[in-house]
């Protein structure tokens, strides 16, 4: 199999390229349809749509299927087009503090291959970790090839501040990485220069996955907050990842909730992470942490103890939930979201965290009288960030299908 | 003189109407130019530009001026077009806790008429206050007429939560107004149904004014925070006012900075306003407040006492500045702005507030290492919100000039 990459466009897409994207996006959003129906819905004329559909079929993105003939129909049945689930695939990767995930979706967003490895990356060398991630990715690509799918690009989720344009991770306090050229290192380790690699923050990507396929479907303004080791938040504004002026927005874990609180790995004091990060919860619940236990297991321990009615654990979760609620009330006063999604470890701990969070939101959000903020729990699990990463790649293909190379002969 | 209003378009502007806006916006941004230069810069063809310019001249938005002939030029000098500063005017109004402001700008943004009345509106009836604002507005309109300017629409700034689409003020704790139909009441009091009235939050509009003509010129992500009676913040994201899902974003004054702090007028506790709102500063500085003194005078008292070295005032400003800095660090961690502008009373108190604010930002913003956030002081004074309101109306005209009615004969 040949990995086929996206060619970065050297200029903005022309009107024709934009129209290709319009047609492909329409089919992706509305499912199979006739050329006439696509023309009617997009406002393009019918012969233009026929030409564009032909190009999209040649690119391996659409395919033709026979329409079901209505009973007693005269003449031959019409032909419809639909998204080709056997064509191209999008790679969504994640490096987190104690696991690495790789998955691939087709253009319909269905996961077609996946791989998860639990390993502690704290203080490990970025080059070594990314080489291991590249091995995992190659296995997934082999699996895809067996299904007749070829990956067009990869996006990697990382737990820290990212310079998206440069593909660099600037700072990940919990990994203890600084200024790591993730896109470059992973690209070199993959040895597939035709496969472009993007890098983004894991919390941003998890938020995007919730918007696309999770608890935030149909919303436009969403806040996703997840706790595993750190506390990350992803903000969606008007349906898009919110980045701020320099790409460093959404750092909920490092907002101050206790003026004279404990020092934080980031250099500040009293950050939300020092109160409701996993370490803080475990310490308050008096859970001993043997070295090398993955954080997911520790979350399970907290949940088990809470279910068993352990008073210290319940207190820890009550205090943590209150601090989380105060911080989320701040986010709500500033951002005014439709929905707040609790993900990561907070999804598993939601039976104990949701009540204090809701109560603080009711008491502290000035607009709470007019617009109730929905508090939802993620159902995407540990794959949320990798799913969001793959969704970004799918978006790229839908926005500018002609940027893709045709399959090698 | 005849007030001539904007007709709300019943459908999205057509391509031709959009092109009218393109030409007008180009002239507004680049100053006078020839039809050929406009065609070159906008990509429209020259005869189209000539037609569009003719329409814009007829609408009273552009005018023709002779080009300066180069020495020894042969033939008649060319003709340029420029924005007509004698054509239409935009009304920017504000009702605040203890003053009312009305101003009008021409399309170039220059203030052509203004009126400020100091009066305490706390607990006053919205209908009475808006009738007084309408009187003030009529005086400004008369002043405009003397200069040959006709207002096309008005925007009103109010200190509270606004339903922008409905033109209603939902809640203004410091005015003690609730669910006031401001656009409707003001429209009725003006008795000029052809003059459309918009309503928006004063902090949003002050932020927009800073972006357009103040300390945030050239920025795309800006936070404006002002304290007079309350603490208001306006957020600009990608050059536009940020509103959130329901229009209630940017409520900085009501984020919690002290978990077990004092009760706030909004119903919560420990809001930023309870620490660095004017009442809190005055109480800590032991300034006695005789009834009916405008808040601006009280700010002057604080500044005078601080300049004189009064220890209690300096302590109040130090503590307030620290709380403001912690809150702004939270905003910066979430929003990642280019610049934070201190306006309103905070501009006057900036010599004492800026140092603690800068220090908290340095210590608490996780991205502070890579992107320094500029802390700037507003120079627009009490007119900031009204200027922002007028700027919104100017934007409306530039975006869709054909929505305006031609001057009555």
Interface residues (C-beta under 8 A of the other chain):
Chain A: X161 X170 X171 X219 X220 X221 X233 X235 X237 X242 X243 X244 X245 X246 X247 X248 X249 X250 X251 X252 X254 X255 X256 X257 X258 X259 X266 X267 X268 X269 X326 X329 X330 X331 X333 X334 X335 X336 X337 X338 X363 X364 X365 X366 X367 X369 X370 X371
Chain B: X161 X170 X171 X219 X220 X221 X233 X235 X237 X242 X243 X244 X245 X246 X247 X248 X249 X250 X251 X252 X254 X255 X256 X257 X258 X259 X266 X267 X268 X269 X326 X329 X330 X331 X333 X334 X335 X336 X337 X338 X363 X364 X365 X366 X367 X369 X370 X371
